[in-house]
Amino acid sequence: MITDAQLQSAVTDLRTLQDFVRWGASRLAASEVYFGHGTDNPWDDALVLVAHALNLPWDMPAEWRTSRLTEDERQQVAHLLQQRVNQRVPTPYLTGEAWFCGQPYLVDERVLIPRSPIGEMIQQYFAPYWQPARSPQRILDVCSGSGCIGLACAYAYPDAQVELLELSLDALQVAEANIERHQMHDRVVALQSDLLSAADGRYDLIVSNPPYVDADDMACLPDEYRHEPELALAAGEDGLDLVHIMLSQARQYLSDDGLLVVEVGNSWPALAAAYPDVDFDWVSFEHGGHGVFVLQAQQLDALSQSLKQD
């Protein structure tokens, strides 16, 4: 906690931008807040917050950090750091922005904060799963939230048409704002959809980061995650309520040489146990993350036949 007395002491005694970054990092570390929404340590978290409060870039020149702050600026910075610590609000919700695949996205408490390891796959053009000789022409982002995954795919594949499907009207508003921000109206559209219900035709690539948190994990989430919409996190006892539906429906919307890419996080053992005959290709990530599988259209054909027999 940052008490009002500690806040006032900081405003009175500290002077420079660097003073407040150091003070904020100390308070964040002492309060044992959770880092997992864009930063992984108290120093970077404090730097982002201080820079935002001062309308400066977080990657500012080093010499700027010795700049002295006015009293109003010191008050504003200290109060923002107090909100982060005392209310456990994730930093991107306080700044209104999160970065994904090298691009900034608007975020607020209507959507999850972008952090999917699928971003690493996008930056690698889904190699080695996608054949580099041909780019996907139609891409579908299911449970799109802020739209960051679909928009990142649009950046990676400039000739592709991308559809964002999302059940929440609140989340769709954020996705549409991000389409506007990135000037992608000509290639990206956001549609309200209960999973795949609004899909139309065949897609070369279907990508999804759906709700997949199981009941046990929901019960012990850090406080920061309580600010995110539960609709985008919880997915039943084993975390697979929506994934079961997608696996049964995806093939009818996937081209014959297409790929299905889905993140299931910690629910991956439950998924593997539920489909022992399916050879899920679990992706290894260089920069962290787990629980993302890839299935080819042929594998979904086999799964469909198995489900029919059952």
Secondary structure, 3 states (H helix, E strand, C coil): CCCHHHHHHHHHHCCEHHHHHHHHHHHHHHHCCCCCCCCCCHHHHHHHHHHHHCCCCCCCCHHHHHCECCHHHHHHHHHHHHHHHHHCCCHHHHHCEEEECCEEEECCCCCCCCCCCHHHHHHCCCCCCCCCCCCCCEEEEECCCCCHHHHHHHHHCCCCEEEEEECCHHHHHHHHHHHHHCCCCCCEEEEECCCCCCCCCCEEEEEECCCCECHHHHHCCCHHHHHCCHHHCECCCCCCHHHHHHHHHHHHHEEEEEEEEEECHHHHHHHHHHCCCCCCEECCCCCCCCCEEEEEHHHHHHHHHHHHHC
